[in-house]
Amino acid sequence: MTPRIPLARPDGAPVSRRDVLGLAGLAGVGAALATPAQAQTAAPTVAGHGAVQPPPPRSGAPVFVLNSLDGDVSVIDSRRWVETQRIPTGKEPHHLYLTPDEHSVIVANAGSDSLTFIDPRTAEVQRTLRGILDPYHLRFSPDMKWFVTAANRLNHVDIYRWDGHNPTLVKRIATGRTPSHLWIDANSTTVWSSMQDSDELVTIDLASQTLTHRTPTGKLPADIFGTPDGRHLLLGLTGGTGVEIYDVAGGKAPELVGKIATGKGSHAFRAAGDQRHVYVSNRVANTISSIDYHEMKAVETLPGPSGPDCMDVSADGTLIMVGSRWAGKLSLIDVRQRKVVHQVKVGKSPHGVWTLDHAART
């Protein structure tokens, strides 16, 4: 367990270091895992599976909000903007990711060493996969062969083979202090992980499963966004006031080439879907910045109330859905009006936000 430090939320309640930073929450959250009637439990080994089915249409999909301190997921009706149910998952659900076949969204339960598979269209729990150690952040490689998790509490990155149904552990890589967020390049050759407590960006070669570079960064690095041309990485600095730009063209070690001022506590990215802009939430400044990644500058500032964290963007690009961490709400921001137009009450310390009906990730 990560040691606590004397910090408090705006409401006066004590929180852990990782929860304050929006990088985890280590309060006691004893919510039960999905019941046998809801989920099928499987060991993390290779299993046979049938032919891959084409994904159904996306329209009208629910919005999922991970409540890290409640150990559950809020399901939001994206037409009426109301919470319709809570899904118990496990301790400390922080991030989620779509399977390559688009038939499941995986919720990573860091404190329960498990993954919960949920139907992204119906919100039905499909199964629970146990034995995945401390899955804080997670990603699939674009070629769909690799599944990677960052163990934020246990200081390692795990590389799994993905057979279309289950992950099989290939290599556990000791990284140093507190791996946080992951990014995988478009060629499925390289993984980058931010190192929250050692202020580094580490580079991992997927083919050999080896750590190849350590690059010093600014304070408390968090989320990573790679530009579609493969030339640059953007790195949010939760302990700073903006975003660092790294040149990674040609597979070289990351080289710091610039900084973009956004606001205090720059944290999580989400592409606007127009192949030019990416949003970053500024956790301390309570704002969201739009970055033009062609010109590498911030071009707009939007409101982001009560500790904005993870976001998603509607398919038409007009609505940002962001977790307001300290308020326990999902905030809806109208991009054109540049204002908060609605909030939905969810659980404690909302972190990951995701919907299938989203804008393109570039």
C-alpha positions as CSV (number, residue, x, y, z in Angstrom):
1,M,0.0,0.0,0.0
2,T,1.4,3.4,-0.9
3,P,1.9,5.6,2.2
4,R,-0.5,8.4,2.8
5,I,0.6,12.0,3.0
6,P,-1.3,14.9,4.8
7,L,-3.4,16.1,1.9
8,A,-7.2,16.7,1.8
9,R,-9.9,17.2,-0.8
10,P,-11.7,20.5,-1.0
11,D,-14.5,19.0,1.2
12,G,-11.9,18.3,3.9
13,A,-11.8,14.5,3.5
14,P,-8.4,12.9,3.6
15,V,-7.1,11.2,0.5
16,S,-4.1,9.4,-0.7
17,R,-1.2,10.9,-2.7
18,R,-2.2,9.0,-5.8
19,D,-5.9,10.0,-5.5
20,V,-5.0,13.7,-5.1
21,L,-2.9,13.4,-8.3
22,G,-5.7,11.6,-10.1
23,L,-3.4,8.6,-10.6
24,A,-5.1,6.2,-8.2
25,G,-7.1,6.0,-5.0
26,L,-6.1,3.8,-2.1
27,A,-9.0,4.3,0.3
28,G,-10.7,1.2,1.5
29,V,-13.2,0.2,-1.2
30,G,-14.5,-3.2,-0.4
31,A,-17.1,-3.5,-3.2
32,A,-17.7,-7.1,-4.2
33,L,-16.8,-8.4,-7.6
34,A,-19.5,-9.4,-10.1
35,T,-21.6,-12.3,-8.8
36,P,-21.4,-15.7,-10.6
37,A,-24.8,-15.0,-12.2
38,Q,-23.3,-11.8,-13.7
39,A,-19.8,-13.0,-14.6
40,Q,-17.7,-15.9,-15.7
41,T,-14.4,-16.2,-14.0
42,A,-11.4,-17.3,-16.0
43,A,-7.7,-17.8,-15.4
44,P,-5.3,-15.6,-17.5
45,T,-4.3,-18.4,-19.9
46,V,-4.7,-19.0,-23.6
47,A,-8.2,-20.4,-24.5
48,G,-9.8,-21.3,-27.8
49,H,-12.5,-19.1,-29.2
50,G,-14.8,-18.9,-32.2
51,A,-14.6,-16.8,-35.3
52,V,-14.5,-13.0,-34.7
53,Q,-17.8,-11.4,-35.3
54,P,-18.1,-7.9,-36.8
55,P,-18.9,-5.2,-34.3
56,P,-22.5,-4.0,-34.1
57,P,-23.4,-0.3,-34.7
58,R,-22.2,2.3,-32.0
59,S,-25.1,4.8,-31.9
60,G,-26.7,5.5,-28.6
61,A,-24.2,3.6,-26.5
62,P,-24.1,4.2,-22.7
63,V,-21.3,6.3,-21.1
64,F,-19.3,4.5,-18.4
65,V,-17.7,6.3,-15.5
66,L,-15.4,4.4,-13.1
67,N,-15.9,5.3,-9.5
68,S,-12.4,4.5,-8.1
69,L,-13.3,4.8,-4.3
70,D,-16.6,3.0,-4.6
71,G,-15.3,0.0,-6.6
72,D,-18.0,0.3,-9.2
73,V,-19.0,1.7,-12.6
74,S,-21.8,4.2,-13.2
75,V,-23.8,3.6,-16.4
76,I,-25.1,6.8,-17.9
77,D,-27.9,6.9,-20.5
78,S,-26.4,9.1,-23.2
79,R,-29.9,10.2,-24.5
80,R,-31.4,11.3,-21.1
81,W,-28.1,11.9,-19.3
82,V,-29.1,10.1,-16.1
83,E,-27.4,7.3,-14.2
84,T,-29.3,4.1,-14.9
85,Q,-27.3,1.5,-12.9
86,R,-24.1,0.8,-10.9
87,I,-22.0,-2.2,-11.8
88,P,-19.8,-3.6,-8.9
89,T,-16.4,-4.5,-10.3
90,G,-13.6,-4.6,-7.8
91,K,-11.3,-2.4,-5.8
92,E,-9.9,0.7,-7.5
93,P,-11.2,0.7,-11.0
94,H,-9.3,3.5,-12.7
95,H,-9.1,2.9,-16.5
96,L,-10.8,1.0,-19.2
97,Y,-10.2,-0.1,-22.8
98,L,-12.1,-1.6,-25.7
99,T,-11.1,-5.1,-26.9
100,P,-9.9,-5.2,-30.5
101,D,-13.1,-7.0,-31.7
102,E,-15.2,-4.2,-30.0
103,H,-17.4,-6.7,-28.2
104,S,-16.1,-5.9,-24.6
105,V,-14.9,-2.9,-22.7
106,I,-12.3,-4.0,-20.1
107,V,-12.4,-2.3,-16.7
108,A,-9.0,-2.7,-14.9
109,N,-9.5,-3.2,-11.1
110,A,-6.0,-2.3,-9.7
111,G,-6.8,-3.2,-6.1
112,S,-8.5,-6.5,-6.9
113,D,-6.0,-7.8,-9.5
114,S,-8.7,-8.4,-11.9
115,L,-10.3,-7.3,-15.2
116,T,-14.1,-6.9,-15.7
117,F,-15.4,-7.4,-19.2
118,I,-18.6,-5.4,-19.9
119,D,-20.7,-5.3,-23.1
120,P,-20.2,-1.7,-24.3
121,R,-23.7,-1.5,-25.8
122,T,-25.9,-3.1,-23.1
123,A,-23.7,-2.7,-20.0
124,E,-24.1,-6.4,-19.2
125,V,-21.2,-7.9,-17.3
126,Q,-19.7,-10.7,-19.4
127,R,-17.0,-12.2,-17.2
128,T,-14.2,-11.4,-14.7
129,L,-10.6,-12.3,-15.3
130,R,-8.5,-12.7,-12.2
131,G,-4.8,-13.0,-11.6
132,I,-3.8,-9.8,-13.5
133,L,-1.5,-8.0,-10.9
134,D,-2.4,-4.4,-10.2
135,P,-3.8,-3.4,-13.6
136,Y,-3.8,0.4,-13.2
137,H,-3.5,1.4,-16.8
138,L,-4.0,-0.8,-19.9
139,R,-3.6,-0.8,-23.7
140,F,-3.8,-3.0,-26.7
141,S,-1.3,-2.7,-29.5
142,P,-2.7,-1.5,-32.9
143,D,-1.8,-4.9,-34.4
144,M,-4.0,-6.5,-31.7
145,K,-1.3,-9.0,-30.7
146,W,-0.2,-7.3,-27.4
147,F,-2.0,-6.4,-24.2
148,V,0.0,-4.2,-21.8
149,T,-0.7,-3.1,-18.2
150,A,1.0,-0.7,-15.9
151,A,1.2,-1.8,-12.2
152,N,1.1,1.6,-10.6
153,R,1.4,0.2,-7.1
154,L,3.9,-2.7,-7.8
155,N,6.3,-0.9,-10.0
156,H,6.3,-3.0,-13.1
157,V,4.8,-3.1,-16.7
158,D,3.4,-6.5,-17.9
159,I,3.5,-7.5,-21.5
160,Y,0.8,-10.1,-22.5
161,R,0.1,-12.0,-25.7
162,W,-3.5,-11.6,-26.8
163,D,-5.2,-14.5,-28.5
164,G,-8.4,-12.7,-29.2
165,H,-10.0,-13.8,-25.9
166,N,-7.4,-14.0,-23.1
167,P,-4.0,-12.5,-22.2
168,T,-1.0,-14.7,-21.6
169,L,1.9,-13.1,-19.6
170,V,5.1,-13.0,-21.7
171,K,7.3,-10.7,-19.6
172,R,7.1,-8.7,-16.4
173,I,9.4,-5.6,-16.6
174,A,10.6,-3.9,-13.5
175,T,10.4,-0.2,-14.3
176,G,11.1,1.7,-11.1
177,R,8.8,4.0,-9.2
178,T,5.1,4.1,-10.1
179,P,4.5,3.4,-13.8
180,S,1.4,5.4,-14.6
181,H,0.1,5.8,-18.2
182,L,0.9,3.9,-21.4
183,W,1.1,4.7,-25.1
184,I,1.9,2.3,-27.9
185,D,3.1,3.4,-31.3
186,A,1.1,2.8,-34.5
187,N,3.6,0.1,-35.7
188,S,3.1,-1.9,-32.5
189,T,6.8,-1.8,-31.8
190,T,7.2,0.5,-28.8
191,V,5.6,1.1,-25.5
192,W,6.1,4.2,-23.5
193,S,5.2,4.5,-19.8
194,S,5.3,7.6,-17.6
195,M,6.9,7.1,-14.2
196,Q,4.9,9.2,-11.7
197,D,7.3,9.2,-8.8
198,S,10.7,9.1,-10.5
199,D,9.8,11.8,-13.1
200,E,10.8,9.7,-16.1
201,L,9.5,8.4,-19.4
202,V,10.6,4.8,-20.1
203,T,10.7,3.2,-23.5
204,I,10.0,-0.6,-23.9
205,D,10.7,-2.6,-27.1
206,L,7.7,-4.9,-27.7
207,A,9.5,-7.5,-29.8
208,S,12.2,-8.2,-27.2
209,Q,10.2,-7.0,-24.1
210,T,13.1,-5.0,-22.9
211,L,13.4,-1.5,-21.4
212,T,15.6,0.4,-23.7
213,H,15.6,4.1,-22.5
214,R,14.9,6.2,-19.5
215,T,14.3,9.9,-20.2
216,P,14.0,12.5,-17.4
217,T,10.8,14.5,-17.4
218,G,9.1,17.3,-15.4
219,K,7.3,16.7,-12.1
220,L,4.7,13.9,-11.8
221,P,4.3,12.9,-15.4
222,A,0.9,11.4,-16.2
223,D,-0.9,10.7,-19.5
224,I,0.8,10.3,-22.9
225,F,-0.5,11.2,-26.4
226,G,1.3,10.3,-29.6
227,T,0.7,12.4,-32.7
228,P,-0.7,10.4,-35.7
229,D,2.4,11.0,-37.7
230,G,4.5,9.1,-35.2
231,R,6.9,12.0,-34.6
232,H,6.0,13.3,-31.2
233,L,4.7,12.4,-27.8
234,L,2.9,14.8,-25.6
235,L,3.3,14.3,-21.8
236,G,1.0,15.8,-19.2
237,L,2.8,17.0,-16.0
238,T,0.4,16.8,-13.0
239,G,3.1,18.4,-10.9
240,G,3.6,21.2,-13.4
241,T,1.7,23.8,-15.5
242,G,1.7,22.2,-19.0
243,V,2.6,19.6,-21.4
244,E,6.1,18.4,-22.6
245,I,6.8,17.6,-26.2
246,Y,9.2,14.7,-27.1
247,D,10.6,13.9,-30.5
248,V,10.5,10.1,-31.1
249,A,10.7,10.1,-34.9
250,G,12.5,7.1,-36.3
251,G,12.4,5.1,-33.1
252,K,15.0,7.1,-31.3
253,A,15.1,7.8,-27.6
254,P,12.6,10.5,-26.6
255,E,14.1,13.9,-26.9
256,L,12.5,16.9,-25.2
257,V,12.0,19.6,-27.8
258,G,9.4,21.9,-26.3
259,K,6.7,22.7,-23.7
260,I,3.1,23.9,-24.0
261,A,1.6,26.0,-21.3
262,T,-1.9,24.8,-20.4
263,G,-2.6,25.1,-16.7
264,K,-1.7,23.7,-13.3
265,G,-2.0,19.9,-13.0
266,S,-2.0,18.9,-16.7
267,H,-3.1,15.3,-16.6
268,A,-5.2,13.4,-19.2
269,F,-5.5,13.6,-23.0
270,R,-8.4,12.9,-25.4
271,A,-8.3,13.6,-29.1
272,A,-10.9,16.0,-30.5
273,G,-11.4,13.7,-33.5
274,D,-10.5,16.3,-36.2
275,Q,-7.0,15.0,-36.8
276,R,-5.6,18.3,-35.5
277,H,-6.5,18.9,-31.8
278,V,-6.2,17.1,-28.5
279,Y,-7.7,18.1,-25.2
280,V,-5.8,17.9,-21.9
281,S,-7.4,18.2,-18.5
282,N,-5.7,20.5,-16.0
283,R,-6.5,19.0,-12.6
284,V,-5.5,21.9,-10.4
285,A,-6.5,24.8,-12.7
286,N,-10.0,23.3,-13.2
287,T,-9.8,23.8,-17.0
288,I,-9.4,21.8,-20.2
289,S,-7.0,23.1,-22.9
290,S,-7.3,22.4,-26.6
291,I,-3.9,21.8,-28.2
292,D,-3.2,22.1,-31.9
293,Y,-0.7,19.3,-32.3
294,H,0.3,20.5,-35.8
295,E,1.5,23.8,-34.5
296,M,2.2,22.5,-30.9
297,K,0.4,25.3,-29.0
298,A,-2.7,25.7,-26.8
299,V,-5.4,27.4,-28.8
300,E,-8.4,27.4,-26.5
301,T,-9.4,27.0,-22.8
302,L,-12.6,25.4,-21.6
303,P,-14.0,25.1,-18.1
304,G,-13.4,21.8,-16.3
305,P,-15.0,21.9,-12.8
306,S,-13.9,20.2,-9.6
307,G,-10.6,18.4,-10.6
308,P,-11.2,17.4,-14.2
309,D,-9.7,14.0,-15.0
310,C,-10.3,11.5,-17.8
311,M,-12.5,12.5,-20.7
312,D,-14.3,11.3,-23.7
313,V,-15.6,13.2,-26.7
314,S,-19.0,12.7,-28.5
315,A,-18.9,11.2,-32.0
316,D,-19.7,14.6,-33.5
317,G,-17.0,16.4,-31.5
318,T,-19.4,18.8,-29.9
319,L,-19.5,17.5,-26.3
320,I,-16.7,16.7,-23.8
321,M,-17.7,14.3,-21.0
322,V,-15.2,14.7,-18.1
323,G,-15.0,13.2,-14.6
324,S,-15.1,15.9,-12.0
325,R,-13.0,14.0,-9.4
326,W,-13.7,16.1,-6.3
327,A,-17.4,16.6,-6.9
328,G,-18.3,13.0,-7.8
329,K,-20.0,14.1,-11.0
330,L,-19.7,13.6,-14.8
331,S,-19.6,17.1,-16.3
332,L,-20.8,17.7,-19.9
333,I,-19.1,20.6,-21.7
334,D,-20.5,22.1,-24.9
335,V,-17.5,22.8,-27.1
336,R,-19.2,25.4,-29.2
337,Q,-20.7,27.3,-26.2
338,R,-17.5,26.7,-24.2
339,K,-19.5,26.0,-21.0
340,V,-20.7,23.3,-18.7
341,V,-24.3,22.4,-19.8
342,H,-25.1,19.5,-17.4
343,Q,-23.7,17.4,-14.6
344,V,-24.6,13.8,-13.6
345,K,-24.1,12.6,-10.1
346,V,-22.0,9.5,-10.0
347,G,-19.8,7.8,-7.3
348,K,-16.8,8.7,-5.3
349,S,-13.6,9.8,-7.1
350,P,-14.8,9.3,-10.7
351,H,-11.8,8.5,-12.9
352,G,-12.1,6.7,-16.3
353,V,-14.8,8.0,-18.7
354,W,-15.6,6.1,-21.9
355,T,-18.3,5.5,-24.5
356,L,-18.3,3.5,-27.6
357,D,-20.1,6.3,-29.5
358,H,-17.0,8.6,-29.4
359,A,-15.0,10.8,-31.8
360,A,-12.0,9.4,-33.6
361,R,-8.9,9.0,-31.3
362,T,-6.8,11.3,-33.5
